[in-house]
Amino acid sequence: MQIRFLAIALAVLAAPSTASAYRGFNYGSLKDDGSCQEYDGFKQLFERAKNLPGASDFTAARLYTSVQCGTSVVPIEAFRAAIDTDTKILVGLWASAGRDEFKNELNALINAVTTLGSAFTDRVIGISVGSEDLYRSSPAGIANKAGPGATAVPQTNGKSTVLLVLWTAWILPESKVVIDAVDFLSQNSFPYFEDARPNAIEQASDNFWSGLSATVEVAQGKDIWITETGWPAIGPTLRDAVPSVENARTYWNTVGCALFEKRNTFWYTLVDAAMTEGDHSFGITPADDTTPKFDLACS
């Protein structure tokens, strides 16, 4: 019965489209202090993204979960905030917490379709399943203690689904079955973390595009969305990669500005949240200040 209702729900969601590239940011379910992000917070962040000085058309949001923090099947309040700010949504279904939690994700999405109707579904541009699960389940992810990951794509009736993956996992032979199943591929790419090869900011652009090219080769002609990329302003030096505001600006100019007109892109991130990696700061703006840390104008 649940599968039947899921199929009905997905049937009314918008299919992925790249007629004009979407650009946006990633939004977690928690604030930077670890408390739950609620409607007002999501609304303010979506409005901030739309009004960034020097940047335009950041009118989309990628979410990690469909469940409101602190509940089991209540839809995340970002959905209602997206309606009220006319923000497009890449819906997230968290897949790493086990079967029962994933059922909660599905039920929360079905509840959103039922209660919010076309005001919600008209703004959905796709459904993402998990985040870096194949990487975390790979030998490299296990060696790096990246945490638990899911190894199968939940069946979603072939409607706007994708599994979020690092490019190093997409190119593994065992990932072909996943590529066969999804409607489009999604890639998280952080040259800053790629310390197995020279990774100074001067090599960042080449490293990013070479990773994307490797994914293109195995993608079977399917669209590739960039769902996470960025450079930290604060954090530890990793091999040759130095976090700084200047290097974050350079990465935005050399990678971001080249992406924004070509591929659906979700930058990591507008503001730092509790899920931000360790002691890094990837936020384009501080949590309590709408002023960007650097000039966002693409030259």
Buried (B, 14 or more C-beta within 10 A) or exposed (E): EEEEBBBEBBEBBBEBBBEEBBBBBBBBBBBBEEEBBBBEBBBBBBBBBBEBEEBBBBBBBBBBBBBBBEEEBBBBBBBBBBBEBEBBBBBBBBBBEEEEBBBBBBBBBBBBBEEBEEEBBEBBBBBBBBBBBBBBBBEBBEEEEBEEBBBBBBEBBEBBBBBBBBBBBBBBEEBEEBBEBBBBBBBBBBBBBBEEEBBBBEBBBEBBBEBBEBBBEBBEEBBBBBBBBBBBBBBEEBBBBBBBBEBBBBBBBBBBBBBBEEBBBBBBBBBBBBBBBEEBBBBBBBBEEBEBBBEBEBE
